[in-house]
Amino acid sequence: MICLPRVGLALCMLVKFQLSCGAKWVFMEKYDERDSACSGTPTKEVSPWALEDTCLSVGTAGLRDWMVEGGSNSQELYVKVMCTDNAVHETVYSNQECTTLAVSGNGKNSSVERPRSCAEHDVSWSFFKKFGYTKFICGNDYPVIEWSEFSDSECKTRKEKGVTYEADGGCYSLAGVENWVGDGMNSKTVTCSAGVIVWTSYASSDCSGSVVQTDDIASAECSYSAFHFGHVKMVGGHVWRHCASSVSFAFQQRIPFHVSFLLVLALKLTIP
């Protein structure tokens, strides 16, 4: 990116920072159970699978059928997904910094590995989709949306499911199956703006063109969801979180103090 003098150094710095606000995602290509060559015939499903290199809240040990040695069913579990050139690794931890491995009390390994190339995956455990002939594509750049379900009307007590993470604008598609999202809807994305997270459904199979329907998922405020039979709210604290209830709030959430200071200083330098 070239910064033109008339554009202003501050504006150029802001644009550069905004372009770097995405996070890395693993996308999964899932194929029919008979399609051992991953050819895409008769079906090919593509979707965001997991956030890379980030400690993710995935719920309680009881919910995940993962009894931690010396722990209880209510213990919170965390997962980190990492990519190498040839494989995707999923590792479970017992602390939110993902520094202490969750040692299974029933013989499960703390980490599982899948080849990124076409293969039939049937790992011993996974907190994400795990079965069928699949490929994994790492390094997809999308901002992060996070929301949770709560057991109270003030959204103070989170349910045992943990946090739901979505790639803002990441397309869910299923080639070979018509109307799989709904009547006249063949692909969908999760998006967020003005403090509201929504499913956006498209007539096309690649999340382009006309929008058929939008459905609210959660907002920046605690609200009741008839779909989830409980209260939901947008959560999160990652530095790339961008969805907010106003432009000024989003600006504050995205840009650390030292960056804001530099932008103000640069702006002053550009004003005669």
GIWO-V170814 format. One record per pair of residues at least 4 apart in sequence whose ideal C-beta (glycine too) atoms are under 6 Angstrom apart, sorted by the first residue. I is the first residue (numbers start at 1). J is the second residue. Records with the same first field share a line. If there is no record, write none. Layout:
BEGIN
I: J / J
END
This chain:
BEGIN
3: 12
7: 11 / 12
8: 270
9: 266 / 270
10: 263 / 266 / 267
13: 263 / 266
21: 240 / 242
22: 141 / 142 / 143
23: 144 / 240
24: 52 / 139
25: 48 / 51 / 140 / 142 / 167
26: 49 / 50 / 52 / 136 / 138
27: 48 / 49 / 137 / 140
28: 47 / 49 / 134 / 136
29: 46 / 135
30: 45 / 132 / 134
31: 35 / 38 / 44 / 133
32: 42 / 43
33: 132
35: 39 / 133
36: 133
38: 118 / 133 / 135
40: 44
42: 176
43: 176 / 177
44: 175
45: 174
46: 173
47: 172
48: 167 / 170
49: 128
50: 81 / 128
51: 165
52: 81
53: 82
55: 78 / 80 / 98
56: 79
57: 78 / 162 / 163
58: 77 / 79 / 127 / 162
59: 63 / 64 / 160 / 161 / 162
60: 74 / 160
61: 66 / 67 / 68 / 71 / 73 / 75 / 77
62: 73
63: 160
64: 77
67: 105 / 106
68: 75 / 94 / 102
69: 103 / 105
71: 75
77: 92 / 102
78: 93 / 96 / 98
79: 92 / 127
80: 91 / 98
81: 90
82: 89
83: 88 / 138
87: 113 / 115
88: 114 / 116 / 136
89: 111 / 113
90: 112
91: 111
92: 102 / 110
93: 98 / 100 / 102
94: 100 / 102
95: 100
101: 110
102: 110
104: 108
108: 125
112: 123
114: 121
115: 119
116: 136
118: 135
120: 133
121: 130 / 134
123: 130
126: 130
142: 167 / 168 / 169 / 170
143: 168 / 240 / 242
144: 238 / 240
145: 166 / 168 / 190 / 192 / 197 / 243
146: 163 / 165 / 235 / 236
147: 164 / 197 / 218 / 232 / 234
148: 158 / 163 / 235
149: 159 / 161 / 228 / 230 / 232
150: 155 / 157 / 158 / 231
151: 157 / 159
152: 156 / 157
153: 231
155: 222 / 231 / 233
166: 190
168: 191 / 192
169: 189 / 191
171: 187 / 189 / 207
172: 188
173: 187 / 205 / 206
174: 180
175: 205
179: 183
181: 185 / 188 / 201
184: 203 / 212
185: 201 / 212
186: 205
187: 202 / 205 / 206 / 207
188: 199 / 201
189: 200 / 207
191: 198 / 200
192: 197 / 243
195: 219 / 220 / 244 / 245
196: 219
197: 217 / 218
198: 214 / 216
199: 215
200: 211 / 214
201: 212 / 213
202: 207
203: 210 / 212
204: 208 / 209
218: 232 / 233 / 234
219: 223
220: 234 / 245
222: 231 / 233
224: 231
225: 232
228: 232
236: 241
241: 253
242: 250 / 254
244: 249 / 250 / 253
245: 249
255: 259 / 260
END
